[in-house]
Amino acid sequence: MILTTTETISGRELETLGLVKGSTIQSKNIGRDIMSGLKTLVGGELQSYTAMMNEARALATKRMVEEAQSLGADAIVCVRYASSAVMQGAAEVMAYGTAVTFKAI
């Protein structure tokens, strides 16, 4: 499966199948939250949160790809990511794009 942030794929003519998306909601771990709170006093990267968000993006991407595969897609173009707080201590990560197939030449 080809994933790209562009609208086109070089050398290919595309046929649009439709919007595909994948999402996950992650919540903070109390131990992680306490340690991150202490880290904010001295500054620097909150590595446990970086890891959590990387895992969330990977899972959202996997779910988006699975949805595209169920449509028979060859690729997903215009891939984007978004995140938002859904409640105190929980964030949603969403991956979305347009599923396409390659037209025969």
N, CA, C and O atoms as CSV, one atom per row, in Angstrom:
chain,resi,resn,atom,element,x,y,z
A,1,MET,N,N,0.847,-1.175,0.000
A,1,MET,CA,C,0.000,0.000,0.000
A,1,MET,C,C,0.893,1.238,0.000
A,1,MET,O,O,1.773,1.379,0.849
A,2,ILE,N,N,0.663,2.115,-0.941
A,2,ILE,CA,C,1.400,3.378,-1.012
A,2,ILE,C,C,0.630,4.438,-0.239
A,2,ILE,O,O,-0.574,4.605,-0.429
A,3,LEU,N,N,1.332,5.150,0.634
A,3,LEU,CA,C,0.752,6.268,1.368
A,3,LEU,C,C,1.517,7.523,0.984
A,3,LEU,O,O,2.748,7.525,0.990
A,4,THR,N,N,0.801,8.588,0.650
A,4,THR,CA,C,1.465,9.832,0.286
A,4,THR,C,C,0.631,11.031,0.724
A,4,THR,O,O,-0.596,10.963,0.803
A,5,THR,N,N,1.321,12.119,1.005
A,5,THR,CA,C,0.615,13.350,1.371
A,5,THR,C,C,0.243,14.165,0.135
A,5,THR,O,O,-0.471,15.162,0.242
A,6,THR,N,N,0.718,13.754,-1.024
A,6,THR,CA,C,0.421,14.473,-2.258
A,6,THR,C,C,-0.903,14.000,-2.869
A,6,THR,O,O,-1.450,12.969,-2.477
A,7,GLU,N,N,-1.405,14.776,-3.839
A,7,GLU,CA,C,-2.662,14.422,-4.505
A,7,GLU,C,C,-2.470,13.421,-5.634
A,7,GLU,O,O,-3.428,12.793,-6.086
A,8,THR,N,N,-1.239,13.276,-6.083
A,8,THR,CA,C,-0.957,12.402,-7.217
A,8,THR,C,C,0.184,11.456,-6.869
A,8,THR,O,O,0.910,11.651,-5.894
A,9,ILE,N,N,0.318,10.426,-7.697
A,9,ILE,CA,C,1.455,9.514,-7.607
A,9,ILE,C,C,2.103,9.528,-8.978
A,9,ILE,O,O,1.464,9.197,-9.977
A,10,SER,N,N,3.345,9.905,-9.026
A,10,SER,CA,C,4.065,10.068,-10.280
A,10,SER,C,C,3.951,8.825,-11.164
A,10,SER,O,O,4.203,7.704,-10.722
A,11,GLY,N,N,3.567,9.049,-12.420
A,11,GLY,CA,C,3.490,7.963,-13.385
A,11,GLY,C,C,2.230,7.120,-13.301
A,11,GLY,O,O,2.103,6.124,-14.013
A,12,ARG,N,N,1.300,7.505,-12.444
A,12,ARG,CA,C,0.065,6.723,-12.277
A,12,ARG,C,C,-1.167,7.599,-12.496
A,12,ARG,O,O,-1.198,8.762,-12.095
A,13,GLU,N,N,-2.171,7.024,-13.133
A,13,GLU,CA,C,-3.467,7.683,-13.236
A,13,GLU,C,C,-4.355,7.037,-12.173
A,13,GLU,O,O,-4.424,5.811,-12.077
A,14,LEU,N,N,-5.025,7.853,-11.385
A,14,LEU,CA,C,-5.751,7.361,-10.217
A,14,LEU,C,C,-7.256,7.428,-10.386
A,14,LEU,O,O,-7.790,8.313,-11.055
A,15,GLU,N,N,-7.922,6.473,-9.767
A,15,GLU,CA,C,-9.380,6.481,-9.678
A,15,GLU,C,C,-9.737,6.527,-8.192
A,15,GLU,O,O,-9.285,5.685,-7.416
A,16,THR,N,N,-10.532,7.494,-7.805
A,16,THR,CA,C,-10.884,7.699,-6.406
A,16,THR,C,C,-11.915,6.680,-5.930
A,16,THR,O,O,-12.919,6.435,-6.600
A,17,LEU,N,N,-11.654,6.092,-4.770
A,17,LEU,CA,C,-12.605,5.181,-4.138
A,17,LEU,C,C,-13.367,5.874,-3.017
A,17,LEU,O,O,-14.543,5.586,-2.796
A,18,GLY,N,N,-12.712,6.778,-2.312
A,18,GLY,CA,C,-13.382,7.515,-1.241
A,18,GLY,C,C,-12.500,7.747,-0.036
A,18,GLY,O,O,-11.348,7.316,0.017
A,19,LEU,N,N,-13.067,8.434,0.918
A,19,LEU,CA,C,-12.378,8.768,2.161
A,19,LEU,C,C,-12.177,7.524,3.014
A,19,LEU,O,O,-13.080,6.699,3.159
A,20,VAL,N,N,-10.988,7.404,3.572
A,20,VAL,CA,C,-10.708,6.345,4.544
A,20,VAL,C,C,-10.083,6.994,5.773
A,20,VAL,O,O,-9.403,8.015,5.676
A,21,LYS,N,N,-10.321,6.389,6.915
A,21,LYS,CA,C,-9.778,6.950,8.154
A,21,LYS,C,C,-9.523,5.850,9.159
A,21,LYS,O,O,-10.054,4.744,9.065
A,22,GLY,N,N,-8.699,6.192,10.114
A,22,GLY,CA,C,-8.432,5.312,11.237
A,22,GLY,C,C,-8.184,6.190,12.440
A,22,GLY,O,O,-7.612,7.272,12.314
A,23,SER,N,N,-8.607,5.737,13.604
A,23,SER,CA,C,-8.390,6.558,14.795
A,23,SER,C,C,-8.192,5.685,16.026
A,23,SER,O,O,-8.501,4.493,16.033
A,24,THR,N,N,-7.670,6.318,17.058
A,24,THR,CA,C,-7.521,5.675,18.355
A,24,THR,C,C,-7.578,6.767,19.411
A,24,THR,O,O,-7.226,7.917,19.148
A,25,ILE,N,N,-8.012,6.408,20.578
A,25,ILE,CA,C,-8.005,7.329,21.712
A,25,ILE,C,C,-7.089,6.745,22.770
A,25,ILE,O,O,-7.252,5.600,23.192
A,26,GLN,N,N,-6.127,7.545,23.189
A,26,GLN,CA,C,-5.147,7.126,24.188
A,26,GLN,C,C,-5.350,7.937,25.457
A,26,GLN,O,O,-5.634,9.133,25.399
A,27,SER,N,N,-5.205,7.290,26.589
A,27,SER,CA,C,-5.296,8.017,27.857
A,27,SER,C,C,-3.962,7.961,28.576
A,27,SER,O,O,-3.133,7.083,28.334
A,28,LYS,N,N,-3.782,8.916,29.457
A,28,LYS,CA,C,-2.536,8.991,30.212
A,28,LYS,C,C,-2.521,7.955,31.326
A,28,LYS,O,O,-3.554,7.611,31.900
A,29,ASN,N,N,-1.339,7.476,31.610
A,29,ASN,CA,C,-1.092,6.551,32.699
A,29,ASN,C,C,-0.705,7.395,33.917
A,29,ASN,O,O,0.114,8.305,33.787
A,30,ILE,N,N,-1.263,7.121,35.084
A,30,ILE,CA,C,-1.018,7.942,36.272
A,30,ILE,C,C,0.474,8.030,36.610
A,30,ILE,O,O,0.954,9.100,36.984
A,31,GLY,N,N,1.205,6.936,36.486
A,31,GLY,CA,C,2.647,6.959,36.742
A,31,GLY,C,C,3.366,7.820,35.718
A,31,GLY,O,O,4.252,8.601,36.065
A,32,ARG,N,N,2.985,7.677,34.463
A,32,ARG,CA,C,3.569,8.478,33.386
A,32,ARG,C,C,3.245,9.955,33.597
A,32,ARG,O,O,4.083,10.824,33.356
A,33,ASP,N,N,2.026,10.228,34.049
A,33,ASP,CA,C,1.583,11.603,34.255
A,33,ASP,C,C,2.371,12.274,35.383
A,33,ASP,O,O,2.762,13.435,35.260
A,34,ILE,N,N,2.605,11.554,36.471
A,34,ILE,CA,C,3.364,12.112,37.599
A,34,ILE,C,C,4.793,12.424,37.166
A,34,ILE,O,O,5.305,13.506,37.449
A,35,MET,N,N,5.439,11.478,36.479
A,35,MET,CA,C,6.813,11.689,36.033
A,35,MET,C,C,6.895,12.831,35.019
A,35,MET,O,O,7.842,13.616,35.048
A,36,SER,N,N,5.916,12.929,34.131
A,36,SER,CA,C,5.911,14.010,33.150
A,36,SER,C,C,5.682,15.352,33.818
A,36,SER,O,O,6.241,16.364,33.395
A,37,GLY,N,N,4.859,15.366,34.864
A,37,GLY,CA,C,4.642,16.593,35.624
A,37,GLY,C,C,5.930,17.092,36.246
A,37,GLY,O,O,6.197,18.294,36.254
A,38,LEU,N,N,6.725,16.177,36.764
A,38,LEU,CA,C,8.025,16.551,37.328
A,38,LEU,C,C,8.967,17.057,36.231
A,38,LEU,O,O,9.732,17.995,36.452
A,39,LYS,N,N,8.909,16.444,35.065
A,39,LYS,CA,C,9.779,16.835,33.952
A,39,LYS,C,C,9.467,18.259,33.498
A,39,LYS,O,O,10.370,18.976,33.068
A,40,THR,N,N,8.215,18.677,33.587
A,40,THR,CA,C,7.866,20.031,33.151
A,40,THR,C,C,8.529,21.093,34.018
A,40,THR,O,O,8.658,22.240,33.589
A,41,LEU,N,N,8.949,20.739,35.219
A,41,LEU,CA,C,9.635,21.691,36.088
A,41,LEU,C,C,11.017,22.050,35.562
A,41,LEU,O,O,11.476,23.179,35.738
A,42,VAL,N,N,11.684,21.095,34.917
A,42,VAL,CA,C,13.037,21.339,34.425
A,42,VAL,C,C,13.102,21.503,32.911
A,42,VAL,O,O,14.125,21.933,32.377
A,43,GLY,N,N,12.030,21.165,32.224
A,43,GLY,CA,C,11.984,21.306,30.768
A,43,GLY,C,C,12.527,20.092,30.050
A,43,GLY,O,O,13.133,19.213,30.662
A,44,GLY,N,N,12.308,20.048,28.757
A,44,GLY,CA,C,12.797,18.953,27.928
A,44,GLY,C,C,11.663,18.111,27.373
A,44,GLY,O,O,10.488,18.337,27.663
A,45,GLU,N,N,12.045,17.148,26.578
A,45,GLU,CA,C,11.072,16.280,25.924
A,45,GLU,C,C,10.421,15.327,26.920
A,45,GLU,O,O,11.085,14.766,27.792
A,46,LEU,N,N,9.121,15.157,26.776
A,46,LEU,CA,C,8.384,14.181,27.576
A,46,LEU,C,C,8.366,12.878,26.770
A,46,LEU,O,O,7.424,12.606,26.025
A,47,GLN,N,N,9.419,12.086,26.932
A,47,GLN,CA,C,9.630,10.922,26.083
A,47,GLN,C,C,8.512,9.896,26.170
A,47,GLN,O,O,8.189,9.261,25.166
A,48,SER,N,N,7.913,9.716,27.337
A,48,SER,CA,C,6.835,8.735,27.449
A,48,SER,C,C,5.616,9.176,26.648
A,48,SER,O,O,4.904,8.342,26.089
A,49,TYR,N,N,5.370,10.489,26.591
A,49,TYR,CA,C,4.255,10.994,25.787
A,49,TYR,C,C,4.580,10.921,24.297
A,49,TYR,O,O,3.704,10.634,23.481
A,50,THR,N,N,5.827,11.179,23.947
A,50,THR,CA,C,6.239,11.054,22.550
A,50,THR,C,C,6.027,9.622,22.083
A,50,THR,O,O,5.502,9.397,20.993
A,51,ALA,N,N,6.427,8.666,22.887
A,51,ALA,CA,C,6.239,7.251,22.545
A,51,ALA,C,C,4.759,6.914,22.431
A,51,ALA,O,O,4.355,6.204,21.510
A,52,MET,N,N,3.943,7.416,23.359
A,52,MET,CA,C,2.507,7.151,23.325
A,52,MET,C,C,1.878,7.698,22.037
A,52,MET,O,O,1.056,7.028,21.412
A,53,MET,N,N,2.265,8.914,21.647
A,53,MET,CA,C,1.696,9.509,20.445
A,53,MET,C,C,2.203,8.807,19.185
A,53,MET,O,O,1.451,8.672,18.220
A,54,ASN,N,N,3.451,8.360,19.171
A,54,ASN,CA,C,3.962,7.592,18.035
A,54,ASN,C,C,3.187,6.282,17.876
A,54,ASN,O,O,2.844,5.894,16.759
A,55,GLU,N,N,2.914,5.610,18.982
A,55,GLU,CA,C,2.123,4.373,18.943
A,55,GLU,C,C,0.704,4.660,18.457
A,55,GLU,O,O,0.146,3.890,17.675
A,56,ALA,N,N,0.128,5.753,18.913
A,56,ALA,CA,C,-1.229,6.117,18.508
A,56,ALA,C,C,-1.288,6.415,17.008
A,56,ALA,O,O,-2.219,5.979,16.331
A,57,ARG,N,N,-0.308,7.153,16.482
A,57,ARG,CA,C,-0.270,7.437,15.037
A,57,ARG,C,C,-0.116,6.153,14.239
A,57,ARG,O,O,-0.764,5.981,13.207
A,58,ALA,N,N,0.741,5.245,14.709
A,58,ALA,CA,C,0.941,3.974,14.002
A,58,ALA,C,C,-0.354,3.159,13.977
A,58,ALA,O,O,-0.694,2.575,12.947
A,59,LEU,N,N,-1.070,3.114,15.080
A,59,LEU,CA,C,-2.323,2.359,15.143
A,59,LEU,C,C,-3.394,3.004,14.259
A,59,LEU,O,O,-4.121,2.301,13.558
A,60,ALA,N,N,-3.496,4.331,14.288
A,60,ALA,CA,C,-4.469,5.027,13.443
A,60,ALA,C,C,-4.151,4.785,11.968
A,60,ALA,O,O,-5.059,4.574,11.165
A,61,THR,N,N,-2.869,4.815,11.609
A,61,THR,CA,C,-2.457,4.558,10.229
A,61,THR,C,C,-2.808,3.135,9.821
A,61,THR,O,O,-3.322,2.912,8.724
A,62,LYS,N,N,-2.537,2.180,10.686
A,62,LYS,CA,C,-2.859,0.767,10.404
A,62,LYS,C,C,-4.351,0.599,10.143
A,62,LYS,O,O,-4.739,-0.101,9.207
A,63,ARG,N,N,-5.182,1.224,10.949
A,63,ARG,CA,C,-6.630,1.117,10.778
A,63,ARG,C,C,-7.095,1.776,9.483
A,63,ARG,O,O,-8.006,1.275,8.823
A,64,MET,N,N,-6.469,2.906,9.114
A,64,MET,CA,C,-6.804,3.568,7.855
A,64,MET,C,C,-6.442,2.668,6.674
A,64,MET,O,O,-7.230,2.528,5.739
A,65,VAL,N,N,-5.269,2.063,6.711
A,65,VAL,CA,C,-4.821,1.170,5.644
A,65,VAL,C,C,-5.756,-0.035,5.533
A,65,VAL,O,O,-6.104,-0.444,4.425
A,66,GLU,N,N,-6.162,-0.601,6.653
A,66,GLU,CA,C,-7.083,-1.743,6.633
A,66,GLU,C,C,-8.411,-1.367,5.968
A,66,GLU,O,O,-8.974,-2.158,5.212
A,67,GLU,N,N,-8.906,-0.166,6.249
A,67,GLU,CA,C,-10.152,0.289,5.620
A,67,GLU,C,C,-9.955,0.439,4.112
A,67,GLU,O,O,-10.829,0.060,3.332
A,68,ALA,N,N,-8.811,0.990,3.699
A,68,ALA,CA,C,-8.517,1.155,2.272
A,68,ALA,C,C,-8.400,-0.203,1.579
A,68,ALA,O,O,-8.901,-0.385,0.470
A,69,GLN,N,N,-7.740,-1.151,2.238
A,69,GLN,CA,C,-7.596,-2.489,1.667
A,69,GLN,C,C,-8.955,-3.152,1.475
A,69,GLN,O,O,-9.163,-3.870,0.497
A,70,SER,N,N,-9.875,-2.917,2.394
A,70,SER,CA,C,-11.217,-3.513,2.272
A,70,SER,C,C,-11.971,-2.952,1.070
A,70,SER,O,O,-12.909,-3.579,0.578
A,71,LEU,N,N,-11.565,-1.773,0.595
A,71,LEU,CA,C,-12.166,-1.173,-0.605
A,71,LEU,C,C,-11.441,-1.589,-1.879
A,71,LEU,O,O,-11.885,-1.264,-2.980
A,72,GLY,N,N,-10.319,-2.311,-1.734
A,72,GLY,CA,C,-9.522,-2.723,-2.879
A,72,GLY,C,C,-8.560,-1.654,-3.359
A,72,GLY,O,O,-8.169,-1.658,-4.526
A,73,ALA,N,N,-8.173,-0.747,-2.492
A,73,ALA,CA,C,-7.286,0.359,-2.862
A,73,ALA,C,C,-5.859,-0.108,-3.111
A,73,ALA,O,O,-5.384,-1.081,-2.525
A,74,ASP,N,N,-5.193,0.620,-4.000
A,74,ASP,CA,C,-3.766,0.421,-4.249
A,74,ASP,C,C,-2.936,1.407,-3.452
A,74,ASP,O,O,-1.766,1.154,-3.163
A,75,ALA,N,N,-3.548,2.549,-3.093
A,75,ALA,CA,C,-2.808,3.611,-2.413
A,75,ALA,C,C,-3.785,4.516,-1.667
A,75,ALA,O,O,-4.998,4.464,-1.867
A,76,ILE,N,N,-3.207,5.346,-0.801
A,76,ILE,CA,C,-3.975,6.396,-0.129
A,76,ILE,C,C,-3.217,7.697,-0.378
A,76,ILE,O,O,-2.041,7.820,-0.035
A,77,VAL,N,N,-3.909,8.667,-0.982
A,77,VAL,CA,C,-3.302,9.966,-1.252
A,77,VAL,C,C,-3.863,11.000,-0.285
A,77,VAL,O,O,-4.887,10.781,0.361
A,78,CYS,N,N,-3.172,12.129,-0.202
A,78,CYS,CA,C,-3.592,13.244,0.668
A,78,CYS,C,C,-3.700,12.814,2.131
A,78,CYS,O,O,-4.623,13.233,2.830
A,79,VAL,N,N,-2.775,11.991,2.595
A,79,VAL,CA,C,-2.809,11.502,3.971
A,79,VAL,C,C,-2.543,12.660,4.935
A,79,VAL,O,O,-1.620,13.451,4.742
A,80,ARG,N,N,-3.367,12.735,5.967
A,80,ARG,CA,C,-3.242,13.769,6.991
A,80,ARG,C,C,-3.440,13.127,8.362
A,80,ARG,O,O,-4.035,12.057,8.488
A,81,TYR,N,N,-2.927,13.805,9.380
A,81,TYR,CA,C,-3.102,13.384,10.767
A,81,TYR,C,C,-3.690,14.539,11.555
A,81,TYR,O,O,-3.397,15.703,11.283
A,82,ALA,N,N,-4.515,14.212,12.525
A,82,ALA,CA,C,-5.079,15.222,13.418
A,82,ALA,C,C,-5.147,14.627,14.815
A,82,ALA,O,O,-5.275,13.414,14.980
A,83,SER,N,N,-5.060,15.485,15.808
A,83,SER,CA,C,-5.227,15.021,17.186
A,83,SER,C,C,-6.038,16.058,17.942
A,83,SER,O,O,-6.011,17.249,17.633
A,84,SER,N,N,-6.750,15.577,18.927
A,84,SER,CA,C,-7.544,16.481,19.753
A,84,SER,C,C,-7.800,15.842,21.103
A,84,SER,O,O,-7.828,14.618,21.240
A,85,ALA,N,N,-7.986,16.691,22.092
A,85,ALA,CA,C,-8.346,16.205,23.427
A,85,ALA,C,C,-9.831,15.869,23.409
A,85,ALA,O,O,-10.648,16.669,22.955
A,86,VAL,N,N,-10.175,14.696,23.899
A,86,VAL,CA,C,-11.583,14.304,23.942
A,86,VAL,C,C,-12.151,14.399,25.348
A,86,VAL,O,O,-13.366,14.444,25.537
A,87,MET,N,N,-11.269,14.429,26.322
A,87,MET,CA,C,-11.643,14.624,27.718
A,87,MET,C,C,-10.358,14.843,28.503
A,87,MET,O,O,-9.267,14.682,27.958
A,88,GLN,N,N,-10.471,15.201,29.748
A,88,GLN,CA,C,-9.289,15.403,30.584
A,88,GLN,C,C,-8.440,14.136,30.585
A,88,GLN,O,O,-8.894,13.082,31.031
A,89,GLY,N,N,-7.211,14.235,30.089
A,89,GLY,CA,C,-6.295,13.101,30.143
A,89,GLY,C,C,-6.406,12.108,29.008
A,89,GLY,O,O,-5.783,11.048,29.063
A,90,ALA,N,N,-7.197,12.422,27.958
A,90,ALA,CA,C,-7.320,11.495,26.832
A,90,ALA,C,C,-7.299,12.277,25.520
A,90,ALA,O,O,-7.905,13.342,25.408
A,91,ALA,N,N,-6.593,11.732,24.535
A,91,ALA,CA,C,-6.480,12.385,23.233
A,91,ALA,C,C,-6.799,11.395,22.124
A,91,ALA,O,O,-6.470,10.212,22.217
A,92,GLU,N,N,-7.443,11.893,21.076
A,92,GLU,CA,C,-7.714,11.091,19.894
A,92,GLU,C,C,-6.688,11.446,18.825
A,92,GLU,O,O,-6.361,12.617,18.630
A,93,VAL,N,N,-6.189,10.437,18.144
A,93,VAL,CA,C,-5.337,10.628,16.983
A,93,VAL,C,C,-6.069,10.021,15.800
A,93,VAL,O,O,-6.516,8.875,15.857
A,94,MET,N,N,-6.192,10.793,14.724
A,94,MET,CA,C,-6.892,10.330,13.531
A,94,MET,C,C,-5.978,10.456,12.324
A,94,MET,O,O,-5.277,11.453,12.158
A,95,ALA,N,N,-5.998,9.436,11.493
A,95,ALA,CA,C,-5.317,9.450,10.201
A,95,ALA,C,C,-6.407,9.358,9.143
A,95,ALA,O,O,-7.330,8.553,9.273
A,96,TYR,N,N,-6.311,10.173,8.094
A,96,TYR,CA,C,-7.312,10.113,7.044
A,96,TYR,C,C,-6.702,10.475,5.702
A,96,TYR,O,O,-5.673,11.147,5.629
A,97,GLY,N,N,-7.349,10.021,4.648
A,97,GLY,CA,C,-6.880,10.286,3.299
A,97,GLY,C,C,-7.887,9.760,2.295
A,97,GLY,O,O,-8.988,9.346,2.659
A,98,THR,N,N,-7.499,9.780,1.026
A,98,THR,CA,C,-8.371,9.337,-0.050
A,98,THR,C,C,-7.832,8.030,-0.624
A,98,THR,O,O,-6.700,7.972,-1.104
A,99,ALA,N,N,-8.650,6.988,-0.568
A,99,ALA,CA,C,-8.281,5.688,-1.135
A,99,ALA,C,C,-8.423,5.752,-2.656
A,99,ALA,O,O,-9.412,6.266,-3.178
A,100,VAL,N,N,-7.425,5.224,-3.353
A,100,VAL,CA,C,-7.436,5.245,-4.813
A,100,VAL,C,C,-6.975,3.894,-5.365
A,100,VAL,O,O,-6.298,3.122,-4.686
A,101,THR,N,N,-7.358,3.635,-6.606
A,101,THR,CA,C,-6.816,2.510,-7.357
A,101,THR,C,C,-6.068,3.067,-8.553
A,101,THR,O,O,-6.294,4.209,-8.955
A,102,PHE,N,N,-5.183,2.271,-9.122
A,102,PHE,CA,C,-4.439,2.666,-10.303
A,102,PHE,C,C,-5.250,2.281,-11.534
A,102,PHE,O,O,-5.664,1.130,-11.671
A,103,LYS,N,N,-5.476,3.232,-12.423
A,103,LYS,CA,C,-6.161,2.937,-13.677
A,103,LYS,C,C,-5.205,2.195,-14.600
A,103,LYS,O,O,-4.009,2.485,-14.629
A,104,ALA,N,N,-5.731,1.243,-15.349
A,104,ALA,CA,C,-4.911,0.509,-16.316
A,104,ALA,C,C,-4.511,1.450,-17.444
A,104,ALA,O,O,-5.317,2.254,-17.913
A,105,ILE,N,N,-3.279,1.343,-17.867
A,105,ILE,CA,C,-2.773,2.223,-18.936
A,105,ILE,C,C,-2.957,1.589,-20.280
A,105,ILE,O,O,-2.591,2.180,-21.296
